[in-house]
Amino acid sequence: MKWRILPPLAAASAMFFSACSPSEASSGHAKPIEGKTAVLLVSHGSHSKRWREQLLQIEDKVRKDILALNGATHLCSAWMEYNEPSIATRLKEIDQLGYDNVILVPLLLRVSGHSFDDIPTIIGQKYDHSAALHLKAEGIEIYKPKAKVLTTPLMDFGTLLEANLERRIRKLSKNPQEEGVVLVAYGSKPYNEEWTALMERLGKALRPRLNIEHWTHAWCGHIASYKKEPTKKAISRILAKAKTAIVIPVLVAVDEMFQFRIIGGAIKDMAEKDRIRYEPDAILPEPVFERWIVQQCQKAMQGQLSGATK
């Protein structure tokens, strides 16, 4: 299968959360959850074992805190594609265990076809003909559970990404006045406006904190045909203005294809690689993200998530 959009601005989130009922949308919150509740962490899936292991580590790190929430008695993870257990597999298990509710937490970076079409179609919350055909062609099962599913917002709400990127950039920064930053993200052709706005927002927020003036971004996913050239061009733009380029992957986890072959390969091809600082890391591991997951589950159970889908 071709790689697709991975793992919020308010406008983008509004599109994803358009499945709210009118009463929920007008009140700004749902009713508190009642009954037996399970939590399902959903990731994209990957051919990279390293990537999968990083995502599975999240379950271990948040387990104690999530199961300490009043009413939450089960926690598990699922992959949207490529790997098992799939979303359908997990939802069937949850139904068999007799749960009334499922809090589904998408561990995805940005609004995309996965968050807007695929996941809601897989769990039977909406029907998108194009998405259904794609899912069928890829052997991805659609299953509408008996349990009520409440889907939390995507992970770039608030300042989570800003704090994560600030920490990682500071680790590589030596002389801010002589540096520039290249943010490399997956990207999305259908949602290019939202992805671009996110990158610009991050640069605008971090520029004064880090005292680094020059910022740009590049895509490394399907929109870039998984080519190194967009990353190389972005680095060149920074090196034309700054003495040193700091390259940061804005990717959920480490995948050899992206951090090493595409981004790392682009840097290796550069004639001025001695002017580039790069660590093939990712957003994870991130304690702030782990706390955010627990907070989202707590809000969901208390009926305090404005815009969560049911």
C-alpha positions in Angstrom: 0.0 0.0 0.0 1.1 3.6 -0.6 2.1 5.5 2.5 -0.7 7.9 3.5 -1.1 10.9 5.8 0.1 10.4 9.4 -0.1 10.6 12.7 -5.1 21.5 15.5 -5.8 24.5 14.6 -9.4 25.3 15.6 -10.6 25.4 12.0 -9.0 22.0 11.2 -10.3 20.5 14.3 -13.8 21.7 13.5 -13.7 19.6 10.3 -12.7 16.5 12.2 -15.2 17.0 14.9 -18.2 17.9 12.7 -19.8 14.6 13.7 -20.9 16.1 17.0 -24.6 16.2 17.6 -26.3 19.7 17.5 -27.0 19.6 21.2 -23.3 18.7 22.0 -22.0 21.4 19.6 -24.2 24.1 21.1 -23.5 23.2 24.7 -19.8 22.8 24.2 -19.5 19.6 26.1 -21.0 16.1 26.2 -22.7 14.4 29.1 -20.4 12.6 31.6 -19.8 9.0 30.7 -21.8 6.4 32.5 -21.0 2.7 32.6 -18.0 0.4 32.1 -15.4 2.2 30.0 -12.3 1.1 28.0 -9.6 3.3 26.5 -8.2 2.5 23.0 -5.0 4.2 21.8 -5.0 4.2 18.0 -1.8 4.7 15.9 -1.3 4.7 12.1 0.7 1.5 11.9 4.1 1.1 10.2 6.4 -1.4 8.6 9.1 -0.1 11.1 9.4 -2.2 14.2 11.2 0.7 15.9 8.3 3.0 15.2 5.7 0.5 16.5 7.7 -0.1 19.7 7.8 3.6 20.5 4.0 3.9 20.1 3.4 0.8 22.3 5.6 2.2 25.0 3.0 4.9 25.5 0.5 2.3 26.6 2.9 1.1 29.3 3.6 4.6 30.5 0.0 5.8 30.8 -1.5 2.6 32.0 -1.3 3.3 35.7 -2.8 6.8 35.5 -5.6 5.9 33.0 -6.7 2.9 35.0 -6.7 5.1 38.1 -9.5 7.2 36.5 -12.9 6.6 37.9 -14.7 4.2 35.5 -11.8 3.2 33.2 -10.9 -0.4 33.7 -9.3 -1.5 30.4 -6.5 0.0 28.2 -5.3 -1.4 24.9 -3.7 -0.2 21.6 -4.6 -0.7 17.9 -3.1 0.0 14.5 -5.1 1.7 11.8 -3.3 -0.3 9.0 -0.4 -2.5 8.2 -0.4 -4.3 11.6 -2.5 -6.3 14.1 -4.3 -5.8 16.4 -6.4 -3.6 14.1 -9.1 -1.2 15.3 -11.8 -3.7 14.4 -10.0 -6.5 16.3 -9.8 -4.4 19.5 -13.4 -3.1 19.3 -14.6 -6.7 18.9 -12.6 -7.7 22.0 -14.0 -4.7 23.9 -17.6 -5.7 23.0 -16.9 -9.3 24.1 -15.8 -8.0 27.4 -19.1 -6.2 27.8 -17.9 -2.5 27.9 -20.5 0.3 27.5 -18.1 3.0 26.3 -14.8 3.3 24.4 -12.6 6.4 24.6 -10.6 6.3 21.4 -7.4 8.4 21.4 -5.9 8.9 18.0 -2.1 9.2 18.3 -1.9 11.2 15.0 -0.1 14.5 14.5 -2.6 16.4 12.3 -6.0 16.4 10.8 -5.9 14.2 7.7 -7.8 11.6 5.7 -7.1 9.1 8.4 -8.7 11.3 11.2 -11.4 12.8 9.1 -12.5 9.8 7.0 -10.8 6.5 7.7 -11.1 6.1 11.5 -14.8 7.4 11.7 -15.6 5.0 8.8 -13.8 2.0 10.4 -15.8 2.4 13.6 -19.1 3.0 11.9 -19.5 6.6 13.0 -19.8 7.9 9.4 -19.9 6.5 5.9 -17.5 7.9 3.3 -17.8 6.0 0.0 -14.3 6.7 -1.1 -12.8 5.9 2.3 -14.9 2.7 2.4 -13.6 1.5 -1.0 -10.0 2.3 0.0 -10.4 0.4 3.3 -11.9 -2.6 1.5 -9.1 -2.6 -1.1 -6.5 -2.6 1.7 -8.2 -5.3 3.7 -9.0 -3.0 6.6 -12.1 -4.2 8.4 -15.0 -1.9 9.2 -16.7 -2.7 12.5 -19.4 -0.7 14.3 -19.2 -1.7 18.0 -22.0 -2.1 20.4 -20.1 0.1 22.9 -20.4 3.9 22.4 -17.2 5.4 21.0 -16.0 8.8 22.1 -13.0 10.1 20.0 -10.7 12.6 21.6 -9.1 15.6 19.8 -5.8 15.2 17.9 -2.5 15.6 19.7 -1.4 19.1 18.5 -4.0 20.9 20.6 -2.6 23.6 22.9 1.2 24.1 23.3 2.3 20.5 23.4 4.2 20.6 20.2 5.7 24.0 21.0 7.2 22.7 24.2 8.5 19.5 22.6 10.2 21.3 19.7 11.7 24.0 22.0 13.4 21.3 24.1 14.8 19.5 21.1 16.0 22.6 19.3 17.7 23.9 22.5 19.6 20.6 22.6 21.2 21.3 19.2 21.5 25.1 19.4 24.8 26.7 20.3 24.7 30.3 18.9 21.0 31.2 18.1 22.0 34.5 16.3 23.8 32.5 13.7 21.2 29.6 13.3 18.1 28.8 11.4 15.6 26.0 11.8 14.1 23.5 9.3 11.0 21.7 10.5 10.4 18.5 8.5 7.0 17.0 8.7 4.9 14.4 6.8 2.6 16.9 5.2 -0.7 16.3 3.3 -1.8 17.5 -0.1 -5.6 17.6 0.8 -4.8 19.4 4.0 -1.8 21.4 2.9 -3.3 24.6 4.2 -3.7 23.2 7.7 -0.3 21.6 7.8 1.4 24.8 6.5 -0.5 26.9 9.1 0.7 24.6 11.9 4.4 24.9 10.8 4.1 28.7 10.6 2.4 28.8 14.0 5.2 26.8 15.5 7.9 29.0 14.0 6.1 32.2 15.1 5.7 30.9 18.7 9.3 29.6 19.0 11.2 32.4 17.3 11.2 34.8 20.3 11.7 32.0 22.8 14.8 30.7 21.1 16.0 33.9 19.6 16.4 32.2 16.3 15.2 34.4 13.4 15.2 32.2 10.4 12.6 29.4 10.0 11.3 27.2 7.2 9.7 23.8 6.7 9.6 20.9 4.3 7.4 17.8 3.7 8.8 14.3 3.6 5.7 12.2 3.1 3.4 11.3 0.2 3.0 14.9 -0.9 6.8 15.0 -1.4 6.8 11.6 -3.1 9.1 10.4 -0.3 11.9 12.3 -2.0 14.9 14.0 -0.3 14.8 17.1 -2.5 12.2 19.1 -0.6 14.3 18.7 2.6 17.5 19.6 0.7 15.9 22.8 -0.7 14.6 23.8 2.7 18.1 23.4 4.2 19.6 25.4 1.4 17.1 28.2 2.1 18.2 28.4 5.7 21.9 28.2 4.9 21.5 31.1 2.5 20.5 33.2 5.5 22.2 31.6 8.5 25.6 30.1 9.3 24.0 26.9 10.7 20.8 24.9 9.9 19.1 23.0 12.7 16.9 20.2 11.2 14.1 18.9 13.3 11.8 16.0 12.4 8.2 16.9 13.3 7.2 13.2 13.3 5.4 11.2 15.9 8.0 8.4 16.2 11.2 7.2 14.6 10.9 5.4 11.3 14.0 4.4 9.3 12.4 5.5 6.1 11.9 9.1 7.2 14.5 10.1 9.8 17.3 8.1 8.2 16.7 7.6 4.5 14.8 10.8 3.6 15.9 13.4 6.1 19.3 11.9 6.9 19.9 11.1 3.3 19.2 14.7 2.3 21.7 16.0 4.8 24.3 13.4 3.6 23.9 14.8 0.1 24.5 18.4 1.1 27.9 19.9 0.2 27.8 22.0 3.4 26.8 19.2 5.8 29.3 20.5 8.3 26.9 23.5 8.8 23.9 21.3 9.6 22.9 20.0 13.0 20.5 17.0 13.1 19.3 14.4 15.5 17.2 11.5 14.0 14.7 11.7 16.8 10.9 12.3 17.0 8.2 13.8 19.2 8.2 10.6 21.3 9.2 9.9 23.9 7.5 12.9 25.5 6.2 13.0 29.1 4.0 16.0 28.3 2.3 14.0 25.6 1.7 11.1 28.0 0.1 13.5 30.5 -1.9 15.0 27.7 -3.4 11.5 26.9 -4.4 11.0 30.5 -5.9 14.5 30.6 -7.9 13.9 27.4 -9.3 10.6 28.8 -10.2 12.3 32.1 -12.0 15.1 30.3 -13.8 12.6 28.1 -15.0 10.7 31.1 -16.2 13.9 32.8 -17.9 15.2 29.7 -15.6 18.2 29.3 -14.3 17.6 25.7 -15.8 20.3 23.4 -15.8 18.7 20.0 -15.1 15.1 20.7 -17.0 12.8 18.3 -19.4 10.2 19.5 
